[in-house]
Amino acid sequence: MILYSTYLGGSGFDTGRAIAVDSAGNAYVTGSTNSADFPTTPGAFNTTCTGFCNTSFVTKVLADGGLGYSTFMGGVTGAWAIVVDSAGAAYITGGAGSGLPLVNAFQSVPAGGFAQKLKPDGTALDYSTYRGGGGDWGRGIAVDTSGSAYVVGSTSAMNFPLKNALQSSLLYPLSNAFITKFSPDGASLAFSTYLGGTSPFNSAGDVATGVAIDPLGNIHITGTSSSCEFPLSLNAFNTDCGRISTDPEVFRRHPELGWQPDSVFHVHAERTGGIFTRNRSRQERQQLRPRHYDFEQLSSAESHRNITAGVIEWFRHRT
């Protein structure tokens, strides 16, 4: 049974790329538009798209199919991912050119990527910032219970902003993956790191496409890698690298710098610790083991050493 079904757009070219749903069943859609007449709502953050319109949008669709709010997000941007926190604030990321509205920004210089947080009522931004060093693209975003946003994607920038980095240099000039955690106010970074191999066997490189936070604060990352030198953990389920096409990957990172990997374009963490991934080409949904070993089974000293060392606990190539 279809509860509602609707068009969304104007007279130009509109693309919806991501959707999130809150606990009340309201849907939040984001993507890009070059329609100056894209439907917006009175009092929304930005109701006009002037000049050559090429920007992101966020639209809240109520559980009954009605329109909660709809707004342009400003600047020359293309949103690729969205997440909603428990208060109803929407966070988006993607690629950005000039004109991004800056609010409490970590970075004011255009550099390829961006992150924005929209207030729950859609009337204003809590923060809006560029992120990257050039050649960057945000492909996935998640938020934890403290309001910190986690952005993943790909970058070819040698000067990507780093902090407490697991990997401090770009190993392949065409593309390494990255993960960046923002402070709750968006004005600073908690950590930011490259993630990838040295010599991919095709030009795709390494791309992180999804991220999820589980109830313990572990960070799970998924994406694709064509690097047979991709960093693997010692107890990985599969360390073979098939040199045919890009292999999916999944990562798990403990809250304070303990990294663990397992994939593809989307990852979801359940309250029970189970991890689900979805394959883009065959639309398969697969459940992954919650842990290859339990942090709870370690002594506090062992756990602390594992966390602060920033080591990969597990990694999985999926075939």
C-alpha positions as CSV (number, residue, x, y, z in Angstrom):
1,M,0.0,0.0,0.0
2,I,1.4,3.4,-1.0
3,L,0.9,6.0,1.7
4,Y,1.9,8.9,-0.5
5,S,3.7,9.6,-3.7
6,T,4.6,13.0,-5.2
7,Y,6.8,14.9,-7.6
8,L,9.3,17.3,-6.1
9,G,10.9,20.0,-8.3
10,G,10.6,23.0,-10.6
11,S,11.0,23.7,-14.3
12,G,14.7,22.9,-14.4
13,F,16.8,19.9,-13.6
14,D,16.3,18.5,-10.1
15,T,18.0,15.5,-8.6
16,G,17.2,13.9,-5.3
17,R,20.2,12.0,-4.0
18,A,19.5,11.1,-0.4
19,I,16.8,10.7,2.2
20,A,16.5,10.4,5.9
21,V,13.6,9.7,8.2
22,D,13.0,10.8,11.8
23,S,11.3,9.0,14.6
24,A,7.9,10.5,13.7
25,G,8.0,9.3,10.1
26,N,8.9,12.6,8.5
27,A,11.2,12.3,5.5
28,Y,14.0,14.7,4.7
29,V,15.1,14.8,1.1
30,T,18.3,16.4,-0.3
31,G,20.0,16.7,-3.7
32,S,20.6,19.5,-6.2
33,T,18.5,21.7,-8.3
34,N,18.9,24.4,-11.0
35,S,15.2,25.3,-10.9
36,A,14.7,28.8,-9.6
37,D,11.1,27.9,-9.1
38,F,11.8,24.8,-7.0
39,P,9.1,24.7,-4.3
40,T,10.1,26.5,-1.1
41,T,8.0,27.4,2.0
42,P,7.5,30.8,3.6
43,G,10.0,31.5,6.4
44,A,12.4,28.9,5.2
45,F,16.2,29.6,5.4
46,N,16.5,30.5,1.7
47,T,13.6,30.8,-0.7
48,T,15.4,32.2,-3.7
49,C,18.0,30.9,-6.1
50,T,19.3,33.9,-8.1
51,G,21.5,34.0,-11.2
52,F,22.4,30.6,-12.7
53,C,20.7,28.5,-10.1
54,N,22.8,25.5,-9.2
55,T,22.5,24.6,-5.5
56,S,21.4,22.1,-3.0
57,F,18.0,21.8,-1.3
58,V,16.5,20.2,1.8
59,T,12.8,19.4,1.8
60,K,10.9,17.9,4.8
61,V,7.9,15.8,3.9
62,L,5.6,15.1,6.7
63,A,4.5,11.6,7.6
64,D,1.2,12.1,5.8
65,G,2.9,13.5,2.7
66,G,2.4,17.2,3.5
67,L,5.2,19.7,3.1
68,G,6.9,20.6,6.4
69,Y,9.5,22.9,4.9
70,S,11.6,23.3,1.8
71,T,14.6,25.5,1.3
72,F,17.6,26.2,-1.0
73,M,20.9,25.7,0.9
74,G,22.8,28.4,-1.0
75,G,26.0,28.6,-3.0
76,V,27.0,26.4,-5.9
77,T,26.6,23.1,-4.2
78,G,25.5,19.5,-4.8
79,A,24.4,17.6,-1.8
80,W,25.0,13.8,-1.7
81,A,24.0,12.7,1.8
82,I,21.7,13.7,4.7
83,V,21.1,12.7,8.2
84,V,18.7,13.9,10.9
85,D,19.4,14.0,14.6
86,S,16.9,13.3,17.5
87,A,15.9,17.0,17.6
88,G,15.0,17.1,13.9
89,A,18.0,19.1,12.7
90,A,19.2,18.1,9.2
91,Y,22.9,17.7,8.2
92,I,24.1,17.5,4.6
93,T,27.3,17.1,2.8
94,G,28.5,17.0,-0.8
95,G,30.6,19.0,-3.2
96,A,30.7,22.8,-3.3
97,G,32.0,25.7,-5.4
98,S,31.6,29.4,-4.7
99,G,29.0,31.3,-2.7
100,L,28.4,28.9,0.2
101,P,26.8,30.8,3.1
102,L,29.2,30.7,6.0
103,V,27.9,30.3,9.5
104,N,30.2,29.4,12.4
105,A,32.5,27.9,9.7
106,F,35.5,25.7,10.4
107,Q,36.8,26.7,6.9
108,S,35.9,29.7,4.9
109,V,37.9,29.0,1.7
110,P,36.2,26.9,-1.1
111,A,37.9,23.6,-1.4
112,G,35.5,21.1,-2.9
113,G,33.6,19.7,0.1
114,F,31.1,21.2,2.5
115,A,28.9,20.4,5.5
116,Q,25.8,22.2,6.7
117,K,23.4,21.9,9.7
118,L,19.9,23.2,9.3
119,K,17.7,24.0,12.3
120,P,14.8,21.7,13.0
121,D,12.2,24.2,11.7
122,G,14.2,24.8,8.5
123,T,14.4,28.6,9.1
124,A,18.2,29.0,9.6
125,L,21.6,27.3,9.6
126,D,23.3,26.3,12.8
127,Y,26.5,26.1,10.8
128,S,27.7,26.0,7.3
129,T,31.3,25.4,6.3
130,Y,33.7,24.3,3.5
131,R,35.8,21.3,4.2
132,G,38.8,20.0,2.4
133,G,41.8,21.0,0.4
134,G,40.5,20.8,-3.2
135,G,39.3,17.8,-5.2
136,D,37.1,16.7,-2.2
137,W,33.6,15.2,-2.2
138,G,31.4,14.4,0.8
139,R,29.6,11.2,0.1
140,G,28.2,10.1,3.5
141,I,27.3,11.7,6.8
142,A,26.2,10.5,10.2
143,V,25.6,12.2,13.6
144,D,26.1,11.0,17.1
145,T,24.1,11.6,20.3
146,S,26.3,14.7,21.1
147,G,25.5,16.4,17.8
148,S,28.9,15.8,16.2
149,A,28.7,15.2,12.5
150,Y,30.9,12.6,10.7
151,V,31.6,13.1,7.0
152,V,33.2,10.6,4.7
153,G,34.1,10.7,1.0
154,S,37.0,11.0,-1.3
155,T,39.8,13.5,-1.8
156,S,42.8,14.1,-4.0
157,A,44.1,17.0,-1.9
158,M,47.6,16.9,-0.5
159,N,46.6,19.6,2.0
160,F,43.4,18.0,3.3
161,P,42.7,19.2,6.9
162,L,44.0,16.6,9.3
163,K,43.7,16.1,13.1
164,N,44.6,13.1,15.2
165,A,45.0,11.3,11.8
166,L,45.2,7.6,11.5
167,Q,46.8,8.2,8.0
168,S,48.6,11.5,7.7
169,S,49.4,11.6,3.9
170,L,47.6,11.1,0.6
171,L,49.0,7.8,-0.6
172,Y,47.4,7.8,-4.1
173,P,47.1,11.2,-5.9
174,L,43.8,10.5,-7.7
175,S,41.8,9.5,-4.7
176,N,42.0,8.3,-1.1
177,A,39.0,8.1,1.2
178,F,38.7,10.3,4.3
179,I,36.7,10.6,7.5
180,T,36.2,13.9,9.3
181,K,34.4,14.4,12.7
182,F,33.2,17.9,13.4
183,S,32.6,19.4,16.8
184,P,28.9,19.9,17.6
185,D,29.0,23.6,16.7
186,G,30.8,22.9,13.4
187,A,33.6,25.3,14.1
188,S,36.4,22.8,14.7
189,L,37.5,19.2,14.1
190,A,37.6,16.4,16.6
191,F,39.6,14.3,14.1
192,S,40.2,14.0,10.4
193,T,42.2,11.5,8.4
194,Y,43.0,10.0,5.0
195,L,42.1,6.4,4.5
196,G,43.4,4.4,1.6
197,G,46.2,2.5,-0.2
198,T,49.2,3.4,-2.3
199,S,48.8,1.8,-5.7
200,P,45.3,1.1,-7.0
201,F,45.0,-1.1,-10.0
202,N,42.6,1.3,-11.6
203,S,41.9,5.0,-11.5
204,A,39.0,4.7,-9.0
205,G,41.2,4.8,-6.0
206,D,39.5,4.6,-2.6
207,V,36.1,6.2,-1.9
208,A,34.1,6.1,1.4
209,T,30.4,6.3,0.5
210,G,28.6,5.6,3.8
211,V,29.1,6.0,7.6
212,A,27.1,5.0,10.6
213,I,27.5,5.4,14.4
214,D,26.4,2.5,16.6
215,P,25.1,2.9,20.2
216,L,28.6,2.4,21.7
217,G,30.0,5.3,19.6
218,N,31.8,3.1,17.1
219,I,32.1,4.5,13.6
220,H,31.4,2.2,10.7
221,I,32.5,3.2,7.2
222,T,31.7,1.6,3.9
223,G,32.8,2.3,0.3
224,T,35.0,0.9,-2.4
225,S,38.7,0.4,-2.9
226,S,40.9,-0.6,-5.8
227,S,44.0,-0.7,-3.6
228,C,45.5,-4.1,-2.9
229,E,47.6,-2.2,-0.3
230,F,44.5,-0.9,1.5
231,P,45.2,-1.0,5.3
232,L,43.9,-4.3,6.6
233,S,43.7,-5.7,10.1
234,L,45.4,-8.8,11.2
235,N,42.2,-10.8,11.9
236,A,40.4,-9.7,8.7
237,F,37.8,-12.0,7.3
238,N,39.3,-11.8,3.8
239,T,42.7,-10.3,2.9
240,D,42.6,-11.4,-0.8
241,C,42.4,-8.7,-3.4
242,G,40.7,-9.6,-6.6
243,R,42.3,-7.5,-9.4
244,I,39.1,-7.2,-11.5
245,S,37.1,-4.4,-10.1
246,T,36.8,-2.2,-7.0
247,D,36.3,-4.3,-3.9
248,P,33.8,-3.0,-1.2
249,E,35.1,-2.3,2.2
250,V,33.7,-1.7,5.7
251,F,35.4,0.0,8.6
252,R,34.7,0.2,12.3
253,R,36.3,2.9,14.5
254,H,36.1,2.9,18.2
255,P,35.0,6.4,19.6
256,E,38.4,7.6,20.5
257,L,40.7,6.5,17.7
258,G,40.4,2.7,17.7
259,W,39.9,1.8,14.1
260,Q,38.2,-1.3,12.8
261,P,36.9,-2.0,9.3
262,D,34.0,-4.4,7.1
263,S,30.6,-2.8,3.0
264,V,29.4,-0.6,0.0
265,F,27.4,2.4,-0.7
266,H,25.4,2.4,2.5
267,V,25.9,1.1,6.0
268,H,23.5,1.0,9.0
269,A,24.3,0.2,12.6
270,E,21.5,-1.3,14.7
271,R,21.1,-0.9,18.5
272,T,22.1,-4.5,19.0
273,G,25.4,-3.9,17.3
274,G,24.5,-5.6,14.1
275,I,25.8,-4.0,10.9
276,F,24.0,-4.0,7.6
277,T,25.4,-3.0,4.2
278,R,23.8,-2.6,0.8
279,N,25.4,-3.4,-2.6
280,R,24.8,-0.8,-5.3
281,S,25.0,-3.1,-8.3
282,R,22.8,-6.0,-7.1
283,Q,20.9,-4.2,-4.3
284,E,21.8,-6.9,-1.8
285,R,21.4,-6.4,1.9
286,Q,23.9,-8.3,4.0
287,Q,24.3,-8.5,7.8
288,L,27.8,-8.4,9.1
289,R,29.0,-9.8,12.4
290,P,28.7,-7.1,15.2
291,R,32.3,-7.7,16.3
292,H,35.2,-10.0,15.6
293,Y,36.0,-9.6,19.3
294,D,34.3,-7.7,22.1
295,F,35.8,-4.6,23.7
296,E,33.9,-5.7,26.8
297,Q,36.1,-8.8,27.0
298,L,39.3,-6.8,27.3
299,S,40.7,-5.2,30.4
300,S,40.4,-1.4,30.6
301,A,44.1,-1.0,30.0
302,E,44.1,-3.2,26.9
303,S,41.0,-1.4,25.6
304,H,42.6,2.0,26.2
305,R,45.8,0.9,24.4
306,N,43.8,-0.3,21.4
307,I,41.7,2.8,21.3
308,T,44.5,5.4,21.5
309,A,46.8,3.5,19.2
310,G,44.4,4.1,16.3
311,V,44.9,0.6,15.0
312,I,42.6,-1.2,12.6
313,E,40.8,-3.9,14.5
314,W,39.2,-5.7,11.5
315,F,38.7,-5.2,7.8
316,R,36.8,-7.1,5.2
317,H,36.9,-7.3,1.4
318,R,33.5,-8.6,0.3
319,T,33.1,-10.6,-2.8
